[in-house]
Amino acid sequence: MSAADAFFTLLLLEGGAAEVNPIMAALVYRSVAMFAALKMAMTSISIVVLVFLARYRFMRLLRVEWVLCGALAAYASLIGYELWLLKVRLGLPIL
C-alpha cells in the first residue's frame, strides 16, 4: 500500500496536485527515488514495530493491534481517495 500511495502521489503531482506534507514535499521535489525509499521505509518500520507490540495496550486503554487495524483502514482510505482524485480531477481512466 505504501508503494501504491507513492506511485499515486507522483501521478497526482504530475497532474498539478501539491504535496501537503512539508517533509515529503521537500523530498519529492529533490529526489523522487529518495522520496519513495523514505516513504516505504518509514511505513515499513512503523508497521513492524506495531506488529511486535500488537498484544500491548497503548496508555492502558487501546490495544496496539487496533492501532494497526486503524493504520490499515487509513491507508485503504487514502488510496481510495487518491484513485478518486486521479479519476475525477485528472480524468484518468481508473477501473
Phi, psi and omega in degrees: 000327178294320178295319178296318178299315179298317181296312181294325176299315179295321176298317179294321178296322176295331181274003176107002178287169179238142176282123184272341177280115186296327179291313180291327178297319179297323181284317187295328180277346176268309184209115179295321180296317178294320177302309182295317181295314181293321180298313181288325178294315180297318179294315181298314180297317180297316181293319179299317179297316179296323178294317178297327183261014189302329183271357179273169177247138177272119182055032179061012183244315191242124177294139183297332178298331177287328174296319178298316177296322177296321178296321177297314179296320179296317179294319178297319178295318179298316180293321175300318178296318179295321176296320178297316178298318179297322182282310187279311186282320183259349178072021179282140179285102180247125178044000000 
